[in-house]
């Protein structure tokens, strides 16, 4: 009897990605598209109709920043997604849409649709959603600590309690009035002032030539959290809280970019003093004084420039498109927030291509090279838009001779950062040579650090040229030189600690945490916290309720009386009437210069036209009696 053998048949074992109910690829794509559009439309409708409480909106926004899968590690994902939001969200405000658009709701809806569609396109959507959660490391706790430090410094701004207290907080910084005016105008009319055309009185808007990326971010957050507060005294609260949220977001994104660097992400004891040094510059001196004096747009431009340089150090692979899009967006933001700092940030675009020979010679990279080129071309056009507008509306002589209320800072830390930056960036590969590190990510990072020497040199050369031009014209340094040097210092305070931390983490092993390591960690943290001036010490600019500031609100002037008078004046007027009416504060409600209270009056009532500006210029007189 013959027995025939039948060969065994391998049957597929159902799993999360292979099951009997697997949906064909075409149907999955249709399901992804329909589900993404449906959920995104629902999210937009709920937010645009103000049916979701503001705290819930913020939680959803943070969750989306964490969930969109641009990277595997939590810190890298937050750095990239936060940079994409900072860089590209303001573009939505560059045109006046033919229909009313809630920009904040649109951003959230697109992110929700992306996450939903990506999950629905997978064979097992629930499994895909679970896999969207990033990988967290111990060093990621620094994101919470840095965000908490930023929130603590902005406490009075974040929780003003009433329009009166919000205005009282903003009054000492003269520039706060003009930045608030731009945000209120954008929220009222739906676009940057350069895209709005004529104002209701027939003249141009006051700030047509001013770059408004920062203001677009604050306006977007205002739409999400204060839907019904576009104009009037409540808009002051929306602005104050919006600025505080932008400051917290900027600090978290910068910290995430730093701690996501190779080796540094595995060395918390090295990462802490590195982050503390950057925080000391941005949240203590000179950063806190900038924020208190009303230069939050300039402060965020320095954050964006620093983050762009740090992000280029260590992408997970060459020409990683999320990194290219994030850096490109940050460069656009810098150009549309405070354009002179673009010369410092621009080398980040070149660093993305390093190593050049391998990038252009690798066939596998050519497709990504085309995509990266397209992204950088779009970013370049956005940067060009900013510079065309500036050269058309602002003369070079105005930059040289401009004056303004800005307080300088101690130049010693800036000089030390400059010297260290020139050395560590240019010599980074040599410093690691012979140290036995074969980590490809570290080697790529130090190669790019050498390219970023161009950023340091560009900042140094620009500072020298600006100083010489002002010295020749005015006989002394002036507003833009002081401001550029402070911004350059902040950018160095982001780049230098990151490069130094990367080098230290690369030459030190994980080892056992002995008392010597803990002692070195403690001393390094203490030293970096004091690098930009004794901390803590009083008064704290952002928390000082009696600060005179650039508005000179010391006795005999009273910030409380000035705020009360402005709110009474706006309460008795409308936006329409304010185009032909001014507020002249006299008696106990007066300020040092008559135009200042009137500026707030027009800002709150959204009537900042050029005709109004002509009357404001007439009020540049000192009130003494």
C-alpha positions in Angstrom: 0.0 0.0 0.0 1.4 3.2 -1.1 1.1 6.3 1.0 1.4 9.6 -0.8 2.8 12.5 1.1 1.2 15.9 0.8 3.6 18.8 1.3 2.6 21.1 4.1 0.9 24.4 3.2 2.0 27.5 5.1 -1.1 29.4 6.2 -0.9 33.1 7.1 -1.3 33.8 10.8 -3.7 36.7 11.3 -2.0 39.6 13.1 -2.5 43.3 13.5 -1.4 44.1 10.0 -2.7 40.8 8.3 -6.2 39.6 9.0 -9.1 38.0 7.3 -10.9 41.3 7.2 -8.1 43.2 5.5 -9.4 46.0 3.4 -7.9 46.3 -0.1 -5.5 49.2 -0.7 -7.8 51.2 -2.9 -10.6 51.0 -0.4 -8.3 51.9 2.4 -7.2 55.1 0.6 -10.9 56.0 0.0 -11.7 55.3 3.6 -8.7 57.4 4.7 -9.7 60.3 2.5 -13.4 60.3 3.5 -12.8 59.8 7.2 -10.1 62.5 7.3 -12.3 65.0 5.5 -15.3 64.2 7.7 -13.5 64.4 11.0 -11.6 67.5 9.9 -14.8 69.3 8.8 -16.4 68.4 12.2 -13.5 69.7 14.1 -13.5 73.0 12.1 -17.3 73.4 12.7 -17.0 72.8 16.4 -14.1 75.3 16.9 -15.4 78.0 14.5 -18.7 78.0 16.3 -17.0 78.3 19.7 -18.5 75.0 21.0 -15.4 73.7 22.6 -14.0 75.3 25.8 -10.6 77.0 25.5 -8.8 74.7 27.9 -10.0 71.6 25.9 -8.8 73.3 22.7 -5.3 73.8 24.1 -5.2 70.2 25.2 -6.2 69.0 21.8 -3.6 71.2 20.1 -0.9 69.9 22.4 -2.1 66.3 21.7 -1.9 66.9 17.9 1.6 68.3 18.2 2.6 65.0 20.0 0.6 62.7 17.6 1.5 63.9 14.1 4.3 61.3 13.3 7.1 63.4 11.9 9.7 61.6 14.2 9.8 58.6 16.5 11.2 60.4 19.6 9.0 62.7 21.6 11.4 65.6 21.8 12.3 65.5 18.1 8.6 65.3 17.2 7.7 68.3 19.3 10.6 70.2 17.9 9.6 69.5 14.3 5.8 69.9 14.7 6.2 73.1 16.8 8.6 74.5 14.2 6.2 73.7 11.4 3.4 75.5 13.2 5.5 78.6 14.1 6.9 78.8 10.5 4.0 78.1 8.3 0.8 79.0 10.2 1.4 82.8 9.6 1.3 82.2 5.8 -2.5 81.7 6.2 -2.9 85.4 7.0 -1.0 86.7 4.0 -4.2 86.9 1.9 -7.7 88.1 2.7 -9.9 85.0 2.0 -13.0 85.6 0.0 -15.0 84.0 2.8 -14.6 84.4 6.6 -12.0 81.8 7.7 -11.2 80.8 11.3 -7.4 80.3 10.9 -7.0 78.6 14.2 -9.8 76.1 13.6 -8.4 75.4 10.1 -5.0 74.5 11.5 -6.5 72.1 14.1 -8.8 70.6 11.5 -6.0 69.9 9.1 -3.9 68.3 11.8 -6.9 66.2 13.0 -7.7 65.2 9.4 -4.0 64.2 8.9 -3.9 61.9 12.0 -7.3 60.4 11.2 -6.6 59.8 7.6 -3.2 58.3 8.4 -4.8 55.9 10.8 -7.7 55.0 8.5 -5.2 54.2 5.7 -3.7 51.4 7.7 -5.0 47.8 7.7 -5.6 48.0 11.4 -6.6 51.6 12.3 -6.6 51.2 16.1 -3.2 49.6 16.0 -1.9 52.4 13.9 -3.3 55.0 16.3 -1.5 53.3 19.2 1.7 53.3 17.2 1.4 57.1 16.7 2.5 57.6 20.3 6.2 58.7 20.3 9.0 57.2 22.3 9.7 59.1 25.4 13.1 59.4 27.2 14.1 60.6 30.6 15.6 63.8 29.1 12.1 64.7 27.8 11.2 65.8 31.3 13.2 68.9 30.6 10.4 69.9 28.1 7.9 70.1 31.0 10.4 72.0 33.2 11.4 74.5 30.6 7.7 75.1 29.7 6.9 75.5 33.4 9.8 78.1 33.8 8.4 80.0 30.8 4.9 80.0 32.2 6.2 81.1 35.6 8.0 84.1 34.1 4.9 85.1 32.1 2.5 84.5 35.0 1.0 88.0 35.0 0.5 87.9 31.3 -1.0 84.4 31.2 -3.5 85.0 34.1 -4.4 88.8 34.1 -7.9 88.3 35.4 -9.5 91.3 33.7 -8.9 93.8 30.9 -7.8 96.4 33.4 -5.0 94.1 34.9 -4.0 93.0 31.4 -3.6 96.6 30.3 -1.8 97.4 33.5 0.7 94.6 32.7 1.3 95.8 29.1 1.5 99.5 29.7 5.2 99.8 30.8 6.4 98.5 27.4 5.6 101.2 24.8 5.9 98.7 21.9 3.2 96.6 23.3 0.6 99.1 22.1 1.6 98.8 18.5 2.0 95.0 18.5 -1.4 94.7 20.1 -2.9 97.0 17.5 -1.6 94.8 14.7 -3.0 91.6 16.2 -6.4 93.3 16.9 -6.6 94.6 13.3 -5.7 91.1 11.9 -8.3 89.4 14.0 -11.0 92.0 13.1 -10.4 92.0 9.3 -8.9 88.5 8.7 -5.5 89.2 7.2 -2.2 91.1 7.6 -2.6 94.8 7.1 -0.7 94.8 3.8 -3.4 92.5 2.4 -6.3 94.5 3.6 -6.2 97.5 1.3 -7.5 100.8 2.6 -8.8 101.3 6.1 -12.4 102.5 6.8 -11.3 106.2 6.7 -9.8 105.7 3.2 -6.1 105.8 4.2 -3.6 102.9 4.5 -3.2 101.0 7.7 -0.4 102.2 10.0 1.7 99.0 9.9 1.5 98.0 6.2 5.3 97.7 6.0 5.8 95.9 9.3 6.4 92.1 9.1 3.6 90.4 11.0 4.4 86.6 11.5 4.5 86.9 15.2 1.2 88.7 15.2 -0.3 86.1 13.0 0.6 83.4 15.6 -0.9 85.4 18.5 -4.0 86.0 16.4 -4.3 82.3 15.6 -4.2 81.4 19.2 -6.7 84.2 20.0 -9.1 82.6 17.5 -8.8 79.3 19.3 -9.1 80.5 22.9 -10.9 83.9 22.7 -13.3 83.6 19.8 -15.5 86.5 20.8 -12.7 88.9 21.9 -11.4 90.3 18.6 -12.0 93.9 19.6 -12.6 96.0 22.7 -11.1 95.7 26.2 -11.4 91.9 26.2 -9.0 91.7 23.3 -6.3 93.0 25.6 -6.7 89.8 27.7 -6.6 87.7 24.5 -3.4 89.4 23.4 -1.7 89.1 26.8 -2.5 85.4 27.1 -1.7 84.8 23.4 1.8 86.2 23.9 2.3 84.1 27.0 1.3 81.0 25.1 3.7 81.9 22.2 6.6 82.4 24.7 5.9 79.0 26.3 5.7 77.3 22.9 8.9 78.9 21.7 10.8 77.8 24.8 9.5 74.2 24.6 10.3 73.9 20.9 13.9 75.2 21.4 14.4 72.9 24.3 13.1 70.0 22.3 15.4 70.7 19.5 18.4 70.8 21.8 17.6 67.6 23.8 16.9 65.6 20.6 20.5 65.8 19.5 22.4 62.5 19.3 24.1 61.3 22.5 22.7 64.3 24.3 19.3 62.7 24.4 20.8 59.8 26.4 22.8 62.0 28.8 20.3 63.9 31.1 23.1 65.0 33.4 24.8 66.8 30.4 21.5 68.1 28.9 20.3 69.9 32.1 23.1 72.6 32.3 22.9 72.9 28.5 19.2 73.7 28.7 19.6 75.9 31.8 22.2 78.1 29.9 19.7 78.7 27.1 16.9 79.4 29.5 19.0 81.9 31.4 19.4 84.0 28.3 15.9 83.7 27.0 13.9 83.9 30.3 16.2 86.0 32.4 18.7 88.4 30.7 18.4 89.8 28.1 15.3 87.9 27.1 13.0 88.9 30.0 13.7 92.6 29.6 12.9 92.3 25.9 9.5 90.7 26.6 8.7 93.2 29.3 9.5 96.1 27.0 7.2 94.9 24.3 9.7 93.1 21.9 8.1 89.7 22.0 8.2 89.5 18.2 11.9 90.1 18.2 12.4 87.6 21.0 10.5 84.9 19.1 12.5 85.7 15.9 15.7 84.9 17.9 14.1 81.7 19.2 13.2 80.7 15.6 16.7 81.5 14.3 18.3 79.5 17.1 16.0 76.5 16.7 16.6 76.5 12.9 20.3 76.2 13.4 20.0 73.5 16.1 17.5 71.4 14.1 20.0 71.2 11.2 22.6 69.5 13.4 21.1 66.1 13.6 18.3 64.9 11.4 17.8 61.1 11.5 18.8 60.8 7.8 20.1 63.0 5.1 17.5 65.3 3.5 14.8 64.2 5.9 11.8 66.1 4.6 10.2 67.0 8.0 13.4 68.7 9.0 13.6 70.5 5.7 10.1 71.8 6.0 10.6 72.8 9.6 13.8 74.7 9.0 12.3 76.3 5.9 9.3 77.5 7.8 11.5 78.9 10.6 13.5 80.9 8.1 10.3 82.3 6.6 9.2 83.2 10.1 12.5 85.0 11.0 12.3 87.0 7.7 8.7 88.1 8.6 9.3 88.8 12.2 12.7 90.6 12.4 14.4 90.4 9.1 18.0 91.4 10.1 18.3 88.1 12.1 17.8 86.2 8.8 21.5 86.7 7.9 22.4 84.6 11.1 19.7 81.9 10.5 20.3 81.5 6.7 23.2 79.1 6.9 20.8 76.5 8.3 19.5 75.9 4.8 23.0 75.1 3.6 23.7 72.8 6.5 20.8 70.6 5.5 22.7 69.5 2.4 25.9 68.4 4.3 27.7 66.2 3.3 27.4 67.8 -0.1 29.3 65.2 -2.2 27.3 62.3 -0.8 24.0 64.2 -1.1 24.4 65.1 -4.8 26.1 61.8 -5.7 23.7 59.3 -4.1 21.0 58.1 -6.5 18.7 57.1 -3.7 18.7 60.7 -2.4 17.7 62.3 -5.7 14.0 62.0 -5.2 14.3 63.5 -1.8 16.6 66.1 -3.1 13.9 67.3 -5.6 11.3 67.4 -2.8 13.7 69.2 -0.5 14.6 71.7 -3.3 10.9 72.4 -3.8 10.3 73.0 -0.1 13.3 75.3 0.1 12.2 77.2 -3.0 8.8 77.9 -1.5 10.5 79.0 1.7 12.9 81.2 -0.4 9.9 82.9 -2.1 8.4 83.6 1.3 11.6 85.1 2.5 11.9 87.1 -0.7 8.4 88.5 -0.1 9.5 89.9 3.3 12.7 91.6 1.9 10.9 93.0 -1.1 8.4 94.7 1.2 11.1 96.0 3.5 13.3 97.4 0.7 10.2 99.0 -0.9 8.8 100.6 2.3 11.9 101.1 4.6 15.0 102.9 3.5 18.5 101.8 4.6 19.0 105.2 6.2 16.0 104.6 8.4 17.7 101.5 9.8 20.9 103.4 10.5 19.3 106.4 12.2 16.3 104.9 13.9 15.7 105.4 17.6 13.6 103.5 20.0 13.1 102.6 23.7 15.3 99.5 24.2 17.5 98.7 27.1 20.9 97.2 26.4 22.5 94.3 28.2 25.9 93.3 29.6 28.1 92.6 26.5 30.5 90.2 28.4 28.3 87.0 28.0 27.7 87.8 24.3 31.5 88.2 23.7 32.2 84.9 25.5 29.6 83.1 23.5 31.0 84.5 20.2 34.5 83.3 21.0 33.3 79.9 22.1 31.1 79.6 19.0 33.9 80.4 16.6 36.1 77.7 18.2 33.7 74.8 18.8 31.8 75.2 15.5 34.9 75.4 13.3 36.9 72.8 15.3 34.1 70.3 16.2 35.3 67.5 13.9 38.9 67.8 15.1 37.7 67.8 18.7 36.1 64.4 18.2 38.9 62.9 16.1 40.6 60.0 17.9 37.9 59.9 20.6 36.5 56.6 19.2 33.0 57.8 18.4 31.6 55.9 15.4 28.1 57.2 15.8 27.0 58.3 12.3 24.5 60.9 13.7 27.3 62.5 15.8 29.7 62.6 12.9 27.0 64.2 10.7 26.2 66.7 13.4 29.8 67.9 13.9 30.2 68.2 10.1 27.2 70.5 10.0 28.4 72.4 13.0 31.4 73.5 10.9 29.0 74.8 8.3 27.1 76.8 10.9 30.4 78.7 11.6 29.0 80.8 8.7 26.1 81.9 10.9 28.5 83.1 13.6 30.7 85.0 11.0 27.6 86.5 9.3 26.4 87.8 12.7 29.8 89.3 13.5 30.2 90.9 10.1 26.7 92.4 10.1 27.2 93.8 13.6 30.5 95.4 12.6 29.0 97.0 9.4 26.0 98.3 11.2 28.2 99.8 14.0 30.5 101.5 11.4 27.5 102.9 9.5 26.0 104.4 12.6 29.3 105.6 13.8 29.8 107.4 10.5 26.3 108.9 10.4 25.5 109.5 14.1 28.8 109.4 15.8 27.6 106.7 18.1 25.8 103.4 18.1 22.0 103.4 18.0 18.8 101.4 18.2 19.2 98.8 15.5 22.8 98.0 16.4 21.9 97.4 20.1 18.9 95.3 19.0 20.8 93.2 16.5 23.6 92.5 19.0 21.0 91.4 21.6 19.3 89.1 19.1 22.6 87.7 17.9 23.5 87.0 21.6 20.2 85.0 22.0 20.8 83.0 18.8 24.3 82.1 20.1 22.8 81.2 23.5 20.8 78.6 21.6 23.5 77.3 19.3 26.6 77.3 21.5 25.2 75.2 24.4 23.8 72.7 22.0 27.1 72.1 20.1 29.1 72.0 23.4 26.6 69.6 24.9 26.7 67.4 21.9 30.6 67.2 22.1 30.6 66.6 25.8 28.0 63.9 25.6 29.9 62.2 22.7 33.1 61.9 24.6 31.7 60.8 27.9 30.2 57.4 28.4 26.9 56.7 30.3 28.9 55.3 33.2 27.7 54.9 36.8 26.4 58.1 38.5 29.0 58.5 41.1 29.2 61.5 43.5 31.8 63.1 41.2 29.4 63.0 38.3 26.6 64.5 40.4 28.9 67.1 41.8 30.1 68.1 38.3 26.4 68.2 37.2 25.4 70.5 40.1 28.3 72.9 39.6 27.7 73.1 35.9 24.0 73.8 36.4 24.7 76.5 39.0 27.3 78.1 36.8 25.1 78.2 33.7 22.2 79.6 35.6 24.3 82.6 36.6 26.0 83.1 33.2 23.8 86.0 32.2 23.6 87.8 35.6 22.8 87.0 39.2 19.6 84.8 39.4 17.3 85.2 41.2 17.3 88.8 42.1 14.7 91.5 42.4 13.0 93.2 40.7 11.9 90.6 38.1 10.9 92.7 35.0 7.9 90.5 33.9 6.6 90.2 37.5 7.2 93.7 38.7 3.9 95.5 39.1 5.6 98.9 39.6 7.9 98.9 36.7 8.3 102.2 34.8 9.5 100.5 31.7 10.1 102.3 28.4 6.9 104.3 28.9 8.5 106.0 31.9 5.5 105.4 34.1 7.2 106.4 37.4 5.9 109.2 39.6 4.3 111.6 39.0 2.6 109.3 36.5 0.4 106.4 37.6 0.0 103.3 35.5 -3.2 102.5 37.3 -4.8 105.8 36.5 -3.5 105.6 32.9 -5.1 102.2 32.4 -8.4 103.3 33.9 -8.6 106.4 31.8 -7.9 104.5 28.5 -10.6 101.9 29.3 -13.1 104.7 30.2 -12.3 106.4 26.9 -12.7 103.2 24.8 -16.0 102.4 26.6 -17.5 105.7 25.5 -16.5 105.3 21.8 -16.9 102.9 19.0 -14.5 101.8 16.3 -16.2 103.9 13.7 -16.1 107.1 15.7 -12.5 106.6 16.8 -11.2 107.1 13.3 -12.0 110.8 13.7 -11.6 111.1 17.5 -8.6 111.1 19.8 -8.1 110.6 23.5 -5.9 113.3 25.2 -5.2 112.2 28.7 -4.8 115.1 31.2 -4.7 115.5 34.9 -4.0 112.3 37.0 -4.6 110.1 33.9 -1.8 111.6 31.8 1.4 110.0 30.6 4.8 111.4 29.9 4.1 111.7 26.1 0.6 112.6 25.0 0.5 110.2 22.1 0.9 107.0 24.2 -2.6 106.9 25.8 -4.1 107.8 22.4 -2.2 104.9 20.8 -3.8 102.4 23.2 -7.2 104.1 22.6 -7.0 103.5 18.8 -5.4 100.0 19.2 -8.3 98.8 21.4 -10.9 100.2 19.0 -9.0 99.0 15.9 -8.6 102.3 14.2 -4.9 102.4 13.4 -4.9 104.2 10.0 -2.4 106.5 8.5 -4.7 109.5 9.1 -4.8 108.6 12.8 -1.0 108.2 12.7 -0.6 111.7 11.4 -2.6 113.0 14.5 -0.6 110.7 16.8 2.6 112.3 15.5 1.3 115.7 16.4 0.9 114.4 20.0 4.6 113.6 20.4 4.8 116.3 23.0 5.6 116.0 26.7 2.8 116.5 29.2 4.2 118.5 32.1 1.2 120.3 33.7 
